[in-house]
Amino acid sequence: MAKYIALRLGQSIFVLFGLSLLIFFIARVVPGDPARVALGNLATEEQVQKLRAEMHLDRPFAVQYYYWLKSMLRGDLGKSLYTQRPVTTDLRQYIPATLELILFATLISLVFGQVTGVLAGYFRNSWFDNLSRLASYLGVATPSFVVAILLLFIFSQLLKLAPSVGRLPLMVKAPPTVTGFMIIDSLLAGRPDLTLLALKHLVLPAFSLAVIHIAQEGRITRSSLIENVQKDYIIAHEVHGIRPTKLVFKYLLKPSIIPTVTVMGLDFAFLMSNAFLVELVFFWPGFARYAVNAMLSKDLNAIVAVVLVIGVTFALVNLVVDTIITFLDPAIRIQRRGG
């Protein structure tokens, strides 16, 4: 297993190198002068040329990539033209906010998606199964930002049960930043009241992101469970009088969630770059908003850093998913040990 993980890490590094080269090239050939965009239309030509020289934009592409790669290996991703700060500083600020959001959304989709899928699959063609299928169709068809607007209108504006925007109320001072996760930092600061406030602000945006994944993962779990419940060893267990709860949780659930784990991992990585509209609705200061603003501003250093972060996320998530599936499926585990 350690050999397999090391091999996958080596492959991921090679893929990320190719990804950085590709996105660096695309960012350079897109029309528009980043130096002019950064300085604005009022800047003189001398100022623009000076900034171009500082960014090595007047050098050949290979030289530009060499300087960028050399700095990146030292942990320097350059300066953002959009925020006028080091890109690494921006990433440390914005990534934890989005990670906290999508982790909570993933937890919601895991709980509700699996419970719904298991119940719908085991009691197939029942009223619950039919109702869950209808809800899943609506969930898949409804964009996340539409769900966000509906939830914001109902629970924040009409019922006044949840806060509307941000990670904390505007007049509340945030705890000292340690991890960047508001819930964890408030606990470390000994402020359970801030923890409760952070959770209240997290519920609506996280549920907005989770709705489509609850529907999708529930449908996959249902289909997989229905397929597995018809296998001979399950029928044999039923004939021998195994309790339904034991049958589901000991023999059916593990093989049935393998496809769901794969989809869930991809959904998690996908949310890193696709949470923009939900973050926009709730004014969430996250990574996805930063990524879109960097692209609109033609912020080359930030664009390359954003793509690399997303690439690293996909690589790590795929590695984690493959590891989990190896432990869930004995056939894969035996095959890899034999290799």
C-alpha positions as CSV (number, residue, x, y, z in Angstrom):
1,M,0.0,0.0,0.0
2,A,2.9,2.4,0.8
3,K,4.4,1.6,-2.5
4,Y,1.2,2.3,-4.3
5,I,0.7,5.7,-2.5
6,A,4.3,6.7,-3.3
7,L,3.7,5.8,-7.0
8,R,0.5,7.8,-7.1
9,L,2.2,10.8,-5.5
10,G,5.0,10.6,-8.1
11,Q,2.4,10.6,-10.9
12,S,0.6,13.5,-9.3
13,I,3.7,15.6,-9.2
14,F,4.3,14.9,-12.9
15,V,0.7,15.8,-13.8
16,L,0.9,19.0,-11.7
17,F,4.1,20.0,-13.5
18,G,2.4,19.6,-16.9
19,L,-0.7,21.4,-15.6
20,S,1.4,24.4,-14.5
21,L,3.2,24.5,-17.8
22,L,-0.1,24.4,-19.7
23,I,-1.9,27.0,-17.6
24,F,1.2,29.3,-17.6
25,F,1.2,29.2,-21.4
26,I,-2.6,29.8,-21.7
27,A,-2.4,32.8,-19.3
28,R,0.4,34.3,-21.4
29,V,-1.3,34.0,-24.8
30,V,-4.7,35.4,-23.7
31,P,-5.2,38.8,-25.2
32,G,-4.5,41.8,-23.0
33,D,-1.5,43.3,-21.2
34,P,-1.4,42.3,-17.5
35,A,0.9,45.2,-16.7
36,R,-1.5,47.7,-18.2
37,V,-4.5,46.0,-16.4
38,A,-2.6,46.3,-13.1
39,L,-1.7,49.9,-13.5
40,G,-4.8,51.2,-15.2
41,N,-5.4,53.4,-18.2
42,L,-3.9,56.5,-16.5
43,A,-0.4,55.0,-16.1
44,T,2.3,56.1,-18.5
45,E,4.0,53.9,-21.0
46,E,7.3,54.1,-19.0
47,Q,5.5,52.8,-15.9
48,V,3.9,49.9,-17.9
49,Q,7.2,48.9,-19.4
50,K,8.9,49.0,-16.0
51,L,6.3,46.7,-14.5
52,R,6.5,44.4,-17.6
53,A,10.3,44.1,-16.9
54,E,9.7,43.3,-13.3
55,M,7.2,40.6,-14.2
56,H,9.6,39.3,-16.9
57,L,6.9,39.8,-19.5
58,D,9.4,41.2,-21.9
59,R,11.3,37.9,-21.9
60,P,10.7,34.7,-23.9
61,F,8.1,32.3,-22.6
62,A,10.7,29.7,-21.4
63,V,12.5,32.4,-19.4
64,Q,9.3,33.6,-17.9
65,Y,8.3,30.0,-16.8
66,Y,11.9,29.4,-15.5
67,Y,11.7,32.5,-13.2
68,W,8.1,31.5,-12.1
69,L,9.1,27.9,-11.4
70,K,12.2,28.9,-9.5
71,S,10.2,31.3,-7.3
72,M,7.4,28.7,-6.8
73,L,9.8,26.1,-5.6
74,R,10.9,28.6,-2.9
75,G,7.3,29.1,-1.9
76,D,6.9,32.4,-3.7
77,L,4.0,32.5,-6.1
78,G,4.4,36.2,-6.9
79,K,2.3,39.2,-6.3
80,S,-1.3,39.4,-7.1
81,L,-2.2,42.3,-9.4
82,Y,-5.8,42.2,-8.1
83,T,-5.1,42.5,-4.3
84,Q,-1.6,43.9,-4.5
85,R,-0.5,41.3,-2.0
86,P,1.6,38.1,-2.2
87,V,-0.5,35.3,-3.7
88,T,0.5,33.0,-0.9
89,T,-1.0,35.5,1.6
90,D,-4.2,35.5,-0.4
91,L,-4.4,31.7,-0.5
92,R,-3.8,31.5,3.2
93,Q,-6.8,33.8,3.8
94,Y,-9.3,32.5,1.2
95,I,-8.7,28.8,1.1
96,P,-9.6,28.0,4.7
97,A,-13.0,29.8,4.3
98,T,-13.9,27.7,1.3
99,L,-12.6,24.5,2.8
100,E,-14.7,25.1,5.9
101,L,-17.7,25.6,3.7
102,I,-17.3,22.6,1.5
103,L,-16.3,20.3,4.3
104,F,-19.5,21.1,6.1
105,A,-21.4,20.7,2.8
106,T,-19.8,17.4,2.2
107,L,-20.7,16.3,5.7
108,I,-24.3,17.3,5.1
109,S,-24.4,15.4,1.7
110,L,-22.8,12.4,3.3
111,V,-25.3,12.1,6.1
112,F,-28.5,12.9,4.1
113,G,-27.4,11.3,0.9
114,Q,-26.5,8.0,2.4
115,V,-29.5,7.8,4.7
116,T,-31.8,8.6,1.8
117,G,-30.1,6.3,-0.6
118,V,-30.0,3.3,1.8
119,L,-33.7,3.7,2.8
120,A,-34.9,4.2,-0.8
121,G,-32.9,1.2,-2.0
122,Y,-33.9,-1.2,0.8
123,F,-37.6,-0.1,0.6
124,R,-37.6,0.2,-3.2
125,N,-40.9,1.1,-4.9
126,S,-42.4,2.3,-1.6
127,W,-43.8,5.7,-1.0
128,F,-40.5,6.8,0.5
129,D,-38.6,5.6,-2.5
130,N,-40.9,7.4,-4.9
131,L,-40.8,10.6,-2.9
132,S,-37.0,10.5,-2.6
133,R,-36.6,10.0,-6.4
134,L,-38.8,13.0,-7.0
135,A,-36.8,15.1,-4.6
136,S,-33.5,13.9,-6.2
137,Y,-34.7,14.9,-9.7
138,L,-35.6,18.4,-8.3
139,G,-32.2,18.6,-6.5
140,V,-30.2,17.7,-9.5
141,A,-32.1,20.0,-11.8
142,T,-31.9,23.1,-9.5
143,P,-28.7,25.1,-9.6
144,S,-26.9,25.7,-6.3
145,F,-27.3,29.5,-6.5
146,V,-31.1,29.2,-7.0
147,V,-31.2,27.0,-3.8
148,A,-29.1,29.6,-2.1
149,I,-31.4,32.5,-3.0
150,L,-34.5,30.5,-1.9
151,L,-33.0,29.5,1.4
152,L,-31.8,33.0,2.1
153,F,-35.2,34.4,1.3
154,I,-37.1,31.8,3.4
155,F,-34.9,31.3,6.5
156,S,-33.3,34.7,6.7
157,Q,-35.8,37.2,5.4
158,L,-39.1,35.6,6.1
159,L,-38.6,33.3,9.2
160,K,-35.6,35.2,10.6
161,L,-34.1,31.9,11.7
162,A,-30.6,32.2,10.2
163,P,-28.2,35.0,9.5
164,S,-27.9,36.2,5.9
165,V,-24.3,36.9,4.9
166,G,-20.7,36.6,6.0
167,R,-18.9,34.2,8.3
168,L,-19.7,36.3,11.4
169,P,-22.0,39.2,12.1
170,L,-20.6,42.5,10.9
171,M,-20.0,44.1,14.3
172,V,-18.5,40.9,15.9
173,K,-14.7,40.7,16.0
174,A,-13.3,37.5,14.6
175,P,-11.0,35.4,16.8
176,P,-7.3,35.3,16.2
177,T,-6.4,33.4,13.1
178,V,-4.7,30.1,13.8
179,T,-6.1,27.7,11.2
180,G,-8.3,30.0,9.2
181,F,-11.4,27.8,10.1
182,M,-13.7,30.1,12.0
183,I,-15.2,27.3,14.1
184,I,-11.8,25.9,15.1
185,D,-10.3,29.3,15.8
186,S,-13.2,30.4,18.0
187,L,-12.8,27.1,20.0
188,L,-9.1,27.7,20.3
189,A,-9.8,31.2,21.5
190,G,-12.2,29.8,24.2
191,R,-15.2,31.5,22.6
192,P,-18.0,29.0,22.2
193,D,-20.4,31.8,21.5
194,L,-18.4,32.6,18.4
195,T,-18.5,29.0,17.5
196,L,-22.3,28.9,17.6
197,L,-22.4,32.1,15.5
198,A,-20.0,30.7,12.9
199,L,-22.1,27.5,12.7
200,K,-25.3,29.6,12.2
201,H,-23.6,31.5,9.3
202,L,-22.4,28.2,7.8
203,V,-25.6,26.3,7.6
204,L,-27.4,28.0,4.7
205,P,-24.5,28.3,2.3
206,A,-23.3,24.8,3.1
207,F,-26.8,23.3,2.6
208,S,-27.1,25.3,-0.7
209,L,-24.0,23.5,-2.0
210,A,-25.0,20.2,-0.6
211,V,-28.5,19.9,-2.1
212,I,-27.4,18.8,-5.6
213,H,-24.9,16.3,-4.1
214,I,-27.4,14.9,-1.7
215,A,-29.6,14.1,-4.7
216,Q,-26.8,12.7,-6.8
217,E,-25.2,10.6,-4.2
218,G,-28.5,9.3,-2.8
219,R,-29.5,8.1,-6.3
220,I,-26.1,6.4,-6.8
221,T,-26.3,4.7,-3.4
222,R,-29.9,3.6,-4.1
223,S,-29.0,2.0,-7.5
224,S,-25.9,0.3,-6.1
225,L,-27.8,-1.1,-3.1
226,I,-30.6,-2.4,-5.3
227,E,-28.0,-4.2,-7.5
228,N,-26.2,-5.7,-4.5
229,V,-29.4,-6.8,-2.7
230,Q,-30.1,-9.2,-5.5
231,K,-26.8,-11.0,-5.2
232,D,-26.7,-14.6,-4.0
233,Y,-24.9,-14.1,-0.8
234,I,-27.5,-11.4,0.3
235,I,-30.3,-13.7,-0.6
236,A,-28.7,-16.5,1.4
237,H,-28.4,-14.3,4.4
238,E,-32.1,-13.3,4.1
239,V,-33.0,-17.0,3.9
240,H,-31.1,-17.7,7.1
241,G,-33.0,-15.0,8.9
242,I,-30.4,-12.3,9.4
243,R,-32.0,-9.2,10.9
244,P,-32.6,-6.4,8.3
245,T,-30.5,-3.9,10.1
246,K,-27.5,-6.2,10.4
247,L,-28.0,-7.2,6.7
248,V,-27.9,-3.6,5.6
249,F,-25.1,-2.3,7.8
250,K,-22.8,-5.3,7.8
251,Y,-23.2,-6.8,4.4
252,L,-24.9,-4.3,2.0
253,L,-23.6,-0.9,3.0
254,K,-19.9,-1.4,2.4
255,P,-20.0,-2.6,-1.2
256,S,-22.9,-0.2,-2.0
257,I,-21.1,3.0,-1.1
258,I,-18.0,2.4,-3.2
259,P,-19.4,4.2,-6.3
260,T,-20.7,7.0,-4.0
261,V,-17.3,7.5,-2.4
262,T,-15.8,8.0,-5.8
263,V,-18.4,10.6,-6.8
264,M,-18.2,12.2,-3.4
265,G,-14.5,12.7,-3.8
266,L,-14.8,14.3,-7.2
267,D,-17.7,16.5,-5.9
268,F,-15.5,17.8,-3.1
269,A,-12.7,18.8,-5.4
270,F,-15.2,20.2,-7.9
271,L,-16.6,22.5,-5.2
272,M,-13.2,24.2,-4.7
273,S,-13.7,26.1,-8.0
274,N,-17.5,25.9,-8.4
275,A,-18.7,27.5,-5.1
276,F,-18.4,31.0,-6.6
277,L,-22.1,31.8,-7.0
278,V,-23.0,30.5,-3.6
279,E,-20.2,32.5,-2.1
280,L,-21.4,35.5,-4.0
281,V,-25.0,35.2,-2.7
282,F,-23.8,34.9,0.9
283,F,-20.9,37.3,0.6
284,W,-18.6,34.5,1.7
285,P,-14.9,35.5,1.5
286,G,-13.8,32.3,-0.1
287,F,-11.3,30.9,-2.6
288,A,-13.8,30.5,-5.4
289,R,-14.7,34.2,-5.4
290,Y,-11.0,35.0,-5.4
291,A,-10.4,32.7,-8.4
292,V,-13.1,34.3,-10.5
293,N,-11.9,37.9,-9.6
294,A,-8.4,36.9,-10.5
295,M,-9.5,35.7,-13.9
296,L,-11.6,38.8,-14.6
297,S,-8.6,40.9,-13.7
298,K,-6.2,38.8,-15.8
299,D,-4.1,38.4,-12.7
300,L,-1.5,35.9,-14.1
301,N,0.2,34.9,-10.9
302,A,-3.1,34.4,-9.1
303,I,-4.6,32.4,-12.0
304,V,-1.7,30.0,-12.2
305,A,-1.8,29.6,-8.4
306,V,-5.5,29.0,-8.4
307,V,-5.3,26.3,-11.1
308,L,-2.4,24.6,-9.2
309,V,-4.4,24.6,-6.0
310,I,-7.4,23.0,-7.8
311,G,-5.1,20.5,-9.4
312,V,-3.5,19.6,-6.1
313,T,-6.9,19.2,-4.6
314,F,-8.0,16.8,-7.3
315,A,-4.8,14.8,-7.0
316,L,-5.0,14.5,-3.2
317,V,-8.8,13.7,-3.3
318,N,-8.3,11.0,-5.9
319,L,-5.5,9.5,-3.8
320,V,-7.7,9.5,-0.7
321,V,-10.6,8.0,-2.6
322,D,-8.5,5.2,-4.1
323,T,-7.1,4.4,-0.6
324,I,-10.6,4.3,0.9
325,I,-11.9,2.1,-1.9
326,T,-9.0,-0.3,-1.4
327,F,-10.0,-0.8,2.2
328,L,-13.7,-1.1,1.3
329,D,-13.2,-3.6,-1.6
330,P,-11.2,-6.7,-0.6
331,A,-10.8,-7.7,-4.3
332,I,-8.9,-4.5,-5.1
333,R,-6.8,-4.8,-2.0
334,I,-5.8,-8.4,-2.9
335,Q,-5.0,-7.3,-6.5
336,R,-2.7,-4.5,-5.4
337,R,-0.9,-6.6,-2.9
338,G,-0.4,-9.2,-5.6
339,G,1.0,-6.5,-7.9
